[in-house]
Structures are given as structure tokens and as C-alpha cells.
Amino acid sequence: MNKPLRIGITGGIGSGKSLICKVFEVLQVPIYDADTMARKLMNSDAMLIDQIKQEFGTLSYHGDGSLNREYLGKEVFNDPGKLEKLNQLVHPRVAVDSEHWIERNKAHPYVVREAALLFESGSYKLLDKIIVVTAPENLRVWRVLNRDKAKRKEEVMKIIRSQMPEEEKISRADFVIHNDETELVLPQVLKLHERFIAFAAN
């Protein structure tokens, strides 16, 4: 098998996938945060910036060249068609960037790509194994409201309803990590870490 092994991590909002990634980071595993990188590329990738301006207008960017997130958010938030179009522009550029990143980290046995829309974007096809992080819906809502005081419960529920159902994610996963505060996550991550190291060695 070509090194590094490509592992994807996904999960619905509030599932705690970022926490799981921090544990992998402590184990010296490189992490690619696709959602953060997407925002970064929307501010720095000349091709993507041009495409967004053509599709959504020059108001998509401020005079200083930075992304006008408020304007773009209003444009796409309540229009699934426009949101899908934006994703169609952004995801391919993230895919290219992530391939370069994997090349830079090829000395590692495995790398982890974290993304909320791993299945929806099609990027799961570029990965060897998929981990889904899961937690009960009420706990997920509580976590989001606790970390973002500006959000209302209705907003969080709207985001949850717009994402792929958790049951479907789980059915498509190779591995599931239960982050429900009844089962310790560290032993679950360590077990997977050992498996991935073994996979990569074969």
C-alpha cells in the first residue's frame, strides 16, 4: 500500500470531530482541516476568487480583497441551489490543496483529513478509510449552544437538518467513534491508531 494511508474523519455539527482530531494530533498524526482550509482558499486562491466573483458578483469580496462572508452567507444560506454551486467551486480547489499537503506528509504512516461534508462533497472517494464521530442529537445541540452563545437552538437544528442524517453517515463508515460522554474516546482513538499503523506497514 502506498504511504501514507489516507483516513477521513467526519460527523455532524457538535459531534466532536475536532476533539478527536486533537487526540490524533497528540499522537503526531498530521491533520488536514478541510473546512478551515476552504475558508483560507476563498481568501487566497486567485482562481477560486475569480470563480466566486463571476458566480455571485463582485460584492462577494471587500475592497481590500478579503471575502465578504456576511454577503455571501446571505446569498447561499437559504438557497440550496446557490449553496451547492458554491460547494462545487470550493471543493475541487480544496481537493487539489489536500493532495499537495498529503505529498508533503508522505513520510508519515497515515494522515487524517477532517471535513464536515466528506460524503456530500465526494472527497471520501480519495480516502482509504472513513471514521464517523457520533453523539446523540440533544448532546450535539447542547455543545454547539455552549461554545457559540450567539447561536439559537433553531439555527442549530436547521444546520443539523441540512446535513446528511447521522444514521446514513454511520452506515457508510469504516469505523465509528462514540463521543457520547458514556464511552471514553481515548481508548477508541488509540485502538484505531494501532490499526492504521499496522495497515500502513503491510
C-alpha positions in Angstrom: 0.0 0.0 0.0 1.2 3.5 -0.9 2.1 5.6 2.1 0.6 7.5 3.7 -2.7 5.8 4.4 -5.5 8.4 3.9 -8.0 8.5 6.8 -11.1 10.7 6.7 -13.0 12.0 9.8 -16.4 13.4 9.6 -19.5 13.8 11.8 -22.4 16.2 12.2 -22.2 19.6 13.9 -21.4 19.2 17.6 -20.3 15.5 17.3 -16.8 16.4 18.5 -14.8 15.5 15.4 -12.3 18.4 16.2 -11.7 16.9 19.6 -11.0 13.5 18.1 -8.5 15.2 15.7 -6.7 16.8 18.6 -6.2 13.3 20.1 -4.7 12.1 16.8 -2.5 15.3 16.7 -1.1 14.4 20.1 -0.2 11.0 18.5 1.9 13.0 16.0 -0.6 12.3 13.1 -0.8 15.2 10.5 -4.4 16.6 10.3 -5.8 18.4 7.3 -8.8 20.6 8.4 -10.7 20.8 5.1 -13.3 23.3 6.4 -10.7 25.8 7.7 -8.7 25.4 4.5 -11.7 26.1 2.4 -12.2 29.4 4.1 -8.5 30.2 3.7 -8.5 29.3 0.0 -11.6 31.5 -0.6 -9.3 34.4 0.5 -6.1 33.4 -1.2 -6.7 31.2 -4.3 -6.8 33.5 -7.3 -8.7 31.0 -9.5 -11.4 30.4 -6.8 -11.8 34.1 -6.1 -12.4 34.8 -9.8 -15.0 32.0 -10.0 -16.8 33.2 -6.9 -16.9 36.8 -8.2 -18.3 35.6 -11.6 -21.0 33.4 -9.9 -22.0 35.6 -7.0 -20.9 39.1 -8.0 -18.1 41.4 -7.0 -19.8 42.2 -3.7 -18.6 38.7 -2.6 -15.3 40.4 -1.7 -14.5 43.6 0.2 -12.4 46.4 -1.3 -9.3 45.1 0.4 -9.8 41.7 -1.4 -11.0 39.8 1.7 -14.1 37.6 1.4 -17.4 39.3 2.3 -18.7 36.4 4.4 -21.8 38.2 5.5 -22.9 39.0 1.9 -22.0 35.5 0.6 -23.7 33.8 3.6 -26.9 35.7 2.9 -26.7 34.7 -0.8 -26.3 31.0 -0.2 -27.8 30.2 3.3 -31.4 30.0 2.3 -30.9 28.8 -1.3 -29.8 25.2 -1.6 -29.0 25.6 -5.3 -26.6 28.5 -4.7 -25.0 26.7 -1.7 -24.5 23.7 -3.9 -22.9 25.9 -6.6 -20.5 27.4 -4.1 -19.5 24.0 -2.9 -18.9 22.9 -6.5 -16.4 25.8 -6.8 -14.7 25.3 -3.5 -14.4 21.5 -3.1 -12.2 20.9 -6.1 -9.7 23.5 -5.0 -9.6 22.0 -1.5 -9.1 18.6 -3.1 -6.0 19.9 -5.1 -4.6 21.6 -2.0 -5.1 18.5 0.1 -3.3 16.3 -2.4 -0.3 18.7 -2.2 -0.5 18.5 1.6 -0.5 14.7 1.5 2.6 14.7 -0.7 4.3 16.9 1.9 3.4 14.5 4.6 4.2 11.2 2.8 6.8 10.2 5.3 4.0 9.5 7.9 2.3 6.1 8.1 -1.1 7.8 7.8 -2.7 11.2 7.7 -6.1 12.4 8.7 -8.5 14.7 6.6 -11.2 16.3 8.7 -14.3 17.6 6.9 -17.9 18.1 7.7 -19.1 17.3 4.2 -16.8 14.3 3.5 -19.6 12.3 1.8 -21.6 15.2 0.4 -18.5 16.6 -1.4 -17.4 13.3 -2.8 -14.0 13.7 -1.2 -14.4 10.4 0.6 -13.6 8.7 -2.7 -10.0 9.9 -2.3 -9.6 8.3 1.1 -8.8 4.8 2.2 -10.8 4.6 5.4 -13.6 6.8 6.9 -14.2 7.4 10.6 -17.6 8.9 11.6 -17.8 10.6 15.0 -21.2 10.2 16.6 -23.2 11.6 19.5 -26.9 11.9 20.4 -28.6 14.9 18.8 -29.5 16.6 22.1 -25.9 16.5 23.3 -24.7 17.9 19.9 -27.2 20.8 20.2 -26.0 21.5 23.8 -22.3 21.5 22.7 -22.9 24.0 19.9 -25.0 26.3 22.0 -22.4 26.1 24.8 -19.5 27.1 22.6 -21.3 29.7 20.4 -23.5 31.8 22.7 -24.7 33.8 19.6 -26.5 30.8 18.1 -30.1 29.9 18.8 -31.4 26.4 19.1 -33.5 26.8 15.9 -30.4 27.7 13.9 -28.5 24.7 15.2 -31.5 22.4 14.3 -31.6 23.9 10.9 -27.9 23.1 10.3 -28.5 19.5 11.6 -31.4 19.1 9.3 -29.4 20.3 6.3 -26.6 17.8 6.9 -26.6 14.1 5.9 -28.5 12.1 8.6 -26.2 10.5 11.2 -27.6 7.0 10.5 -26.6 7.3 6.9 -23.1 8.5 7.8 -22.6 5.6 10.2 -23.8 3.1 7.5 -21.1 4.4 5.2 -18.3 4.5 7.7 -15.5 2.0 8.1 -15.1 3.0 11.8 -17.3 4.8 14.3 -16.1 6.7 17.4 -18.8 7.2 20.0 -18.3 10.7 21.6 -21.4 10.5 23.8 -19.8 11.1 27.2 -20.6 7.5 28.3 -17.6 5.9 26.5 -14.1 7.2 26.8 -12.8 8.4 23.4 -9.0 8.0 24.1 -9.1 4.1 24.1 -11.2 4.2 20.9 -8.7 6.5 19.1 -5.7 4.5 20.4 -7.2 1.3 19.0 -7.7 2.9 15.6 -4.2 4.4 15.7 -2.7 1.0 16.2 -4.8 -0.5 13.4 -3.8 2.3 10.9 -0.1 1.9 11.8 -0.5 -1.9 11.1 -2.4 -1.3 7.8 0.3 1.1 6.6 3.0 -1.4 7.4 1.5 -4.0 5.1 
